């Protein structure tokens, strides 16, 4: 799922920081879950252009669309037995 979200971001020209796996020193919000989970970084408010994008209606629409498209693709792959 995380890879599919990252692919959607890249299709829109966003910079890819890669997909990271949780490990022993992983991110707390992922480590503390009792179920499969993902955390996505949509940008950084310390980067003025990313902050402007995330605050814009168009940016928010695109980010939401990217997430939705990734979820739809994941569900399609899941139903077809291509992911576990």
N, CA, C and O atoms as a GROMACS GRO file, in nm:
protein
  336
    1UNK      N    1   0.081  -0.119   0.000
    1UNK     CA    2   0.000   0.000   0.000
    1UNK      C    3   0.087   0.126   0.000
    1UNK      O    4   0.060   0.221  -0.074
    2UNK      N    5   0.189   0.126   0.083
    2UNK     CA    6   0.277   0.243   0.090
    2UNK      C    7   0.345   0.268  -0.046
    2UNK      O    8   0.358   0.383  -0.088
    3UNK      N    9   0.386   0.162  -0.112
    3UNK     CA   10   0.448   0.177  -0.245
    3UNK      C   11   0.350   0.236  -0.345
    3UNK      O   12   0.388   0.318  -0.428
    4UNK      N   13   0.223   0.195  -0.338
    4UNK     CA   14   0.122   0.247  -0.430
    4UNK      C   15   0.098   0.396  -0.406
    4UNK      O   16   0.081   0.473  -0.500
    5UNK      N   17   0.097   0.437  -0.280
    5UNK     CA   18   0.081   0.579  -0.250
    5UNK      C   19   0.200   0.658  -0.302
    5UNK      O   20   0.184   0.763  -0.363
    6UNK      N   21   0.318   0.606  -0.280
    6UNK     CA   22   0.439   0.673  -0.328
    6UNK      C   23   0.438   0.686  -0.480
    6UNK      O   24   0.477   0.789  -0.535
    7UNK      N   25   0.393   0.581  -0.549
    7UNK     CA   26   0.382   0.585  -0.695
    7UNK      C   27   0.288   0.696  -0.740
    7UNK      O   28   0.316   0.766  -0.837
    8UNK      N   29   0.176   0.712  -0.670
    8UNK     CA   30   0.081   0.817  -0.706
    8UNK      C   31   0.143   0.955  -0.688
    8UNK      O   32   0.125   1.042  -0.773
    9UNK      N   33   0.215   0.975  -0.579
    9UNK     CA   34   0.281   1.104  -0.557
    9UNK      C   35   0.380   1.133  -0.670
    9UNK      O   36   0.385   1.245  -0.721
   10UNK      N   37   0.459   1.034  -0.707
   10UNK     CA   38   0.560   1.051  -0.811
   10UNK      C   39   0.494   1.083  -0.946
   10UNK      O   40   0.546   1.166  -1.021
   11UNK      N   41   0.382   1.018  -0.976
   11UNK     CA   42   0.310   1.046  -1.101
   11UNK      C   43   0.271   1.193  -1.112
   11UNK      O   44   0.262   1.248  -1.222
   12UNK      N   45   0.250   1.257  -0.999
   12UNK     CA   46   0.211   1.398  -0.997
   12UNK      C   47   0.331   1.491  -0.990
   12UNK      O   48   0.316   1.613  -0.978
   13UNK      N   49   0.451   1.434  -0.999
   13UNK     CA   50   0.572   1.515  -1.000
   13UNK      C   51   0.626   1.549  -0.862
   13UNK      O   52   0.716   1.633  -0.849
   14UNK      N   53   0.574   1.485  -0.760
   14UNK     CA   54   0.623   1.509  -0.624
   14UNK      C   55   0.755   1.436  -0.605
   14UNK      O   56   0.780   1.334  -0.670
   15UNK      N   57   0.838   1.486  -0.518
   15UNK     CA   58   0.967   1.425  -0.489
   15UNK      C   59   0.947   1.299  -0.405
   15UNK      O   60   0.872   1.301  -0.307
   16UNK      N   61   1.014   1.192  -0.443
   16UNK     CA   62   1.004   1.066  -0.368
   16UNK      C   63   1.117   1.056  -0.266
   16UNK      O   64   1.235   1.066  -0.301
   17UNK      N   65   1.079   1.037  -0.144
   17UNK     CA   66   1.177   1.014  -0.037
   17UNK      C   67   1.188   0.866  -0.006
   17UNK      O   68   1.259   0.825   0.085
   18UNK      N   69   1.116   0.785  -0.084
   18UNK     CA   70   1.121   0.641  -0.069
   18UNK      C   71   1.026   0.588   0.037
   18UNK      O   72   0.972   0.663   0.118
   19UNK      N   73   1.007   0.459   0.034
   19UNK     CA   74   0.922   0.390   0.131
   19UNK      C   75   1.014   0.323   0.232
   19UNK      O   76   1.106   0.251   0.195
   20UNK      N   77   0.988   0.347   0.356
   20UNK     CA   78   1.069   0.290   0.464
   20UNK      C   79   0.987   0.186   0.539
   20UNK      O   80   0.866   0.200   0.554
   21UNK      N   81   1.054   0.083   0.585
   21UNK     CA   82   0.990  -0.020   0.666
   21UNK      C   83   1.015   0.008   0.814
   21UNK      O   84   1.121   0.057   0.852
   22UNK      N   85   0.918  -0.024   0.894
   22UNK     CA   86   0.935  -0.011   1.039
   22UNK      C   87   1.038  -0.114   1.084
   22UNK      O   88   1.040  -0.227   1.035
   23UNK      N   89   1.122  -0.076   1.176
   23UNK     CA   90   1.220  -0.169   1.232
   23UNK      C   91   1.225  -0.150   1.383
   23UNK      O   92   1.137  -0.085   1.440
   24UNK      N   93   1.325  -0.204   1.449
   24UNK     CA   94   1.333  -0.198   1.595
   24UNK      C   95   1.334  -0.055   1.647
   24UNK      O   96   1.286  -0.030   1.757
   25UNK      N   97   1.389   0.038   1.571
   25UNK     CA   98   1.394   0.177   1.614
   25UNK      C   99   1.293   0.261   1.537
   25UNK      O  100   1.307   0.383   1.528
   26UNK      N  101   1.194   0.196   1.482
   26UNK     CA  102   1.099   0.258   1.391
   26UNK      C  103   1.022   0.376   1.446
   26UNK      O  104   1.042   0.418   1.560
   27UNK      N  105   0.936   0.425   1.366
   27UNK     CA  106   0.853   0.540   1.398
   27UNK      C  107   0.747   0.497   1.499
   27UNK      O  108   0.678   0.398   1.477
   28UNK      N  109   0.733   0.570   1.608
   28UNK     CA  110   0.646   0.530   1.719
   28UNK      C  111   0.502   0.505   1.675
   28UNK      O  112   0.442   0.407   1.717
   29UNK      N  113   0.446   0.592   1.593
   29UNK     CA  114   0.306   0.576   1.555
   29UNK      C  115   0.283   0.447   1.476
   29UNK      O  116   0.172   0.393   1.476
   30UNK      N  117   0.385   0.398   1.410
   30UNK     CA  118   0.373   0.270   1.340
   30UNK      C  119   0.404   0.154   1.433
   30UNK      O  120   0.342   0.048   1.423
   31UNK      N  121   0.497   0.174   1.522
   31UNK     CA  122   0.537   0.068   1.615
   31UNK      C  123   0.426   0.036   1.715
   31UNK      O  124   0.412  -0.078   1.759
   32UNK      N  125   0.348   0.136   1.750
   32UNK     CA  126   0.247   0.120   1.854
   32UNK      C  127   0.114   0.067   1.803
   32UNK      O  128   0.018   0.059   1.881
   33UNK      N  129   0.103   0.031   1.676
   33UNK     CA  130  -0.024  -0.019   1.624
   33UNK      C  131  -0.031  -0.171   1.637
   33UNK      O  132   0.070  -0.240   1.636
   34UNK      N  133  -0.152  -0.218   1.649
   34UNK     CA  134  -0.174  -0.363   1.659
   34UNK      C  135  -0.225  -0.419   1.526
   34UNK      O  136  -0.276  -0.531   1.521
   35UNK      N  137  -0.211  -0.342   1.420
   35UNK     CA  138  -0.260  -0.383   1.289
   35UNK      C  139  -0.165  -0.329   1.182
   35UNK      O  140  -0.083  -0.242   1.211
   36UNK      N  141  -0.175  -0.378   1.061
   36UNK     CA  142  -0.094  -0.320   0.954
   36UNK      C  143  -0.125  -0.171   0.941
   36UNK      O  144  -0.241  -0.130   0.952
   37UNK      N  145  -0.023  -0.090   0.919
   37UNK     CA  146  -0.044   0.054   0.912
   37UNK      C  147   0.060   0.119   0.822
   37UNK      O  148   0.167   0.063   0.797
   38UNK      N  149   0.027   0.237   0.775
   38UNK     CA  150   0.122   0.317   0.698
   38UNK      C  151   0.116   0.460   0.750
   38UNK      O  152   0.016   0.504   0.807
   39UNK      N  153   0.224   0.532   0.728
   39UNK     CA  154   0.233   0.674   0.757
   39UNK      C  155   0.286   0.739   0.630
   39UNK      O  156   0.389   0.696   0.578
   40UNK      N  157   0.218   0.839   0.581
   40UNK     CA  158   0.264   0.905   0.459
   40UNK      C  159   0.298   1.050   0.489
   40UNK      O  160   0.224   1.121   0.556
   41UNK      N  161   0.412   1.092   0.437
   41UNK     CA  162   0.451   1.232   0.447
   41UNK      C  163   0.405   1.300   0.319
   41UNK      O  164   0.449   1.264   0.210
   42UNK      N  165   0.318   1.396   0.334
   42UNK     CA  166   0.267   1.465   0.215
   42UNK      C  167   0.351   1.587   0.181
   42UNK      O  168   0.332   1.648   0.076
   43UNK      N  169   0.442   1.622   0.268
   43UNK     CA  170   0.530   1.736   0.245
   43UNK      C  171   0.581   1.789   0.377
   43UNK      O  172   0.552   1.734   0.483
   44UNK      N  173   0.657   1.896   0.368
   44UNK     CA  174   0.717   1.956   0.487
   44UNK      C  175   0.682   2.104   0.492
   44UNK      O  176   0.703   2.177   0.396
   45UNK      N  177   0.628   2.148   0.606
   45UNK     CA  178   0.592   2.289   0.619
   45UNK      C  179   0.715   2.378   0.630
   45UNK      O  180   0.704   2.500   0.619
   46UNK      N  181   0.831   2.318   0.650
   46UNK     CA  182   0.955   2.397   0.653
   46UNK      C  183   1.002   2.434   0.513
   46UNK      O  184   1.091   2.517   0.497
   47UNK      N  185   0.943   2.373   0.411
   47UNK     CA  186   0.971   2.407   0.271
   47UNK      C  187   0.854   2.492   0.223
   47UNK      O  188   0.742   2.444   0.211
   48UNK      N  189   0.881   2.619   0.197
   48UNK     CA  190   0.774   2.714   0.164
   48UNK      C  191   0.686   2.668   0.048
   48UNK      O  192   0.564   2.682   0.055
   49UNK      N  193   0.746   2.615  -0.058
   49UNK     CA  194   0.665   2.572  -0.173
   49UNK      C  195   0.577   2.452  -0.137
   49UNK      O  196   0.463   2.442  -0.184
   50UNK      N  197   0.629   2.360  -0.056
   50UNK     CA  198   0.547   2.246  -0.012
   50UNK      C  199   0.436   2.292   0.081
   50UNK      O  200   0.324   2.244   0.072
   51UNK      N  201   0.467   2.386   0.169
   51UNK     CA  202   0.365   2.439   0.259
   51UNK      C  203   0.252   2.504   0.179
   51UNK      O  204   0.134   2.482   0.206
   52UNK      N  205   0.290   2.585   0.081
   52UNK     CA  206   0.189   2.650  -0.004
   52UNK      C  207   0.104   2.547  -0.076
   52UNK      O  208  -0.017   2.561  -0.085
   53UNK      N  209   0.168   2.442  -0.129
   53UNK     CA  210   0.096   2.336  -0.199
   53UNK      C  211  -0.003   2.266  -0.106
   53UNK      O  212  -0.119   2.244  -0.142
   54UNK      N  213   0.043   2.230   0.013
   54UNK     CA  214  -0.043   2.158   0.108
   54UNK      C  215  -0.157   2.245   0.158
   54UNK      O  216  -0.264   2.194   0.193
   55UNK      N  217  -0.137   2.376   0.163
   55UNK     CA  218  -0.241   2.468   0.209
   55UNK      C  219  -0.339   2.508   0.099
   55UNK      O  220  -0.446   2.562   0.126
   56UNK      N  221  -0.302   2.481  -0.025
   56UNK     CA  222  -0.390   2.519  -0.136
   56UNK      C  223  -0.501   2.416  -0.155
   56UNK      O  224  -0.483   2.297  -0.128
   57UNK      N  225  -0.614   2.463  -0.202
   57UNK     CA  226  -0.726   2.372  -0.228
   57UNK      C  227  -0.687   2.270  -0.336
   57UNK      O  228  -0.720   2.152  -0.324
   58UNK      N  229  -0.617   2.315  -0.439
   58UNK     CA  230  -0.574   2.224  -0.544
   58UNK      C  231  -0.478   2.118  -0.493
   58UNK      O  232  -0.490   2.001  -0.530
   59UNK      N  233  -0.385   2.157  -0.408
   59UNK     CA  234  -0.291   2.061  -0.350
   59UNK      C  235  -0.361   1.960  -0.263
   59UNK      O  236  -0.332   1.840  -0.270
   60UNK      N  237  -0.453   2.007  -0.181
   60UNK     CA  238  -0.529   1.916  -0.094
   60UNK      C  239  -0.613   1.819  -0.176
   60UNK      O  240  -0.622   1.701  -0.143
   61UNK      N  241  -0.675   1.869  -0.282
   61UNK     CA  242  -0.754   1.782  -0.371
   61UNK      C  243  -0.664   1.676  -0.435
   61UNK      O  244  -0.702   1.559  -0.442
   62UNK      N  245  -0.546   1.718  -0.482
   62UNK     CA  246  -0.455   1.624  -0.548
   62UNK      C  247  -0.404   1.519  -0.451
   62UNK      O  248  -0.398   1.401  -0.485
   63UNK      N  249  -0.367   1.560  -0.332
   63UNK     CA  250  -0.318   1.465  -0.231
   63UNK      C  251  -0.428   1.364  -0.197
   63UNK      O  252  -0.402   1.244  -0.190
   64UNK      N  253  -0.550   1.413  -0.176
   64UNK     CA  254  -0.662   1.323  -0.146
   64UNK      C  255  -0.688   1.229  -0.263
   64UNK      O  256  -0.715   1.110  -0.242
   65UNK      N  257  -0.681   1.280  -0.384
   65UNK     CA  258  -0.700   1.196  -0.503
   65UNK      C  259  -0.591   1.090  -0.514
   65UNK      O  260  -0.620   0.974  -0.546
   66UNK      N  261  -0.466   1.128  -0.487
   66UNK     CA  262  -0.356   1.032  -0.490
   66UNK      C  263  -0.379   0.918  -0.391
   66UNK      O  264  -0.358   0.801  -0.423
   67UNK      N  265  -0.422   0.954  -0.270
   67UNK     CA  266  -0.449   0.852  -0.168
   67UNK      C  267  -0.564   0.762  -0.211
   67UNK      O  268  -0.555   0.640  -0.197
   68UNK      N  269  -0.670   0.821  -0.263
   68UNK     CA  270  -0.784   0.741  -0.308
   68UNK      C  271  -0.745   0.646  -0.420
   68UNK      O  272  -0.784   0.529  -0.418
   69UNK      N  273  -0.670   0.694  -0.517
   69UNK     CA  274  -0.629   0.609  -0.629
   69UNK      C  275  -0.542   0.493  -0.581
   69UNK      O  276  -0.556   0.381  -0.630
   70UNK      N  277  -0.455   0.518  -0.486
   70UNK     CA  278  -0.371   0.411  -0.431
   70UNK      C  279  -0.456   0.308  -0.357
   70UNK      O  280  -0.432   0.188  -0.368
   71UNK      N  281  -0.556   0.353  -0.282
   71UNK     CA  282  -0.644   0.261  -0.209
   71UNK      C  283  -0.724   0.176  -0.306
   71UNK      O  284  -0.737   0.055  -0.287
   72UNK      N  285  -0.777   0.238  -0.411
   72UNK     CA  286  -0.853   0.163  -0.512
   72UNK      C  287  -0.765   0.058  -0.578
   72UNK      O  288  -0.806  -0.056  -0.596
   73UNK      N  289  -0.643   0.097  -0.614
   73UNK     CA  290  -0.551   0.001  -0.678
   73UNK      C  291  -0.517  -0.113  -0.583
   73UNK      O  292  -0.512  -0.229  -0.623
   74UNK      N  293  -0.492  -0.080  -0.456
   74UNK     CA  294  -0.460  -0.183  -0.356
   74UNK      C  295  -0.576  -0.280  -0.342
   74UNK      O  296  -0.555  -0.402  -0.339
   75UNK      N  297  -0.698  -0.229  -0.334
   75UNK     CA  298  -0.817  -0.314  -0.320
   75UNK      C  299  -0.832  -0.404  -0.443
   75UNK      O  300  -0.867  -0.521  -0.429
   76UNK      N  301  -0.808  -0.351  -0.560
   76UNK     CA  302  -0.816  -0.430  -0.683
   76UNK      C  303  -0.713  -0.543  -0.680
   76UNK      O  304  -0.745  -0.657  -0.712
   77UNK      N  305  -0.590  -0.511  -0.643
   77UNK     CA  306  -0.485  -0.613  -0.634
   77UNK      C  307  -0.518  -0.715  -0.525
   77UNK      O  308  -0.494  -0.835  -0.544
   78UNK      N  309  -0.571  -0.671  -0.414
   78UNK     CA  310  -0.609  -0.760  -0.305
   78UNK      C  311  -0.717  -0.857  -0.350
   78UNK      O  312  -0.708  -0.978  -0.326
   79UNK      N  313  -0.819  -0.806  -0.416
   79UNK     CA  314  -0.929  -0.890  -0.465
   79UNK      C  315  -0.883  -0.991  -0.569
   79UNK      O  316  -0.940  -1.100  -0.580
   80UNK      N  317  -0.780  -0.955  -0.644
   80UNK     CA  318  -0.727  -1.044  -0.747
   80UNK      C  319  -0.626  -1.144  -0.689
   80UNK      O  320  -0.575  -1.230  -0.761
   81UNK      N  321  -0.597  -1.132  -0.559
   81UNK     CA  322  -0.505  -1.224  -0.493
   81UNK      C  323  -0.359  -1.192  -0.517
   81UNK      O  324  -0.273  -1.279  -0.500
   82UNK      N  325  -0.329  -1.068  -0.557
   82UNK     CA  326  -0.190  -1.031  -0.584
   82UNK      C  327  -0.116  -0.975  -0.464
   82UNK      O  328   0.006  -0.957  -0.469
   83UNK      N  329  -0.186  -0.947  -0.356
   83UNK     CA  330  -0.124  -0.903  -0.231
   83UNK      C  331  -0.187  -0.978  -0.116
   83UNK      O  332  -0.297  -1.031  -0.128
   84UNK      N  333  -0.119  -0.982  -0.003
   84UNK     CA  334  -0.168  -1.056   0.114
   84UNK      C  335  -0.213  -0.960   0.220
   84UNK      O  336  -0.258  -1.002   0.327
   0.00000   0.00000   0.00000
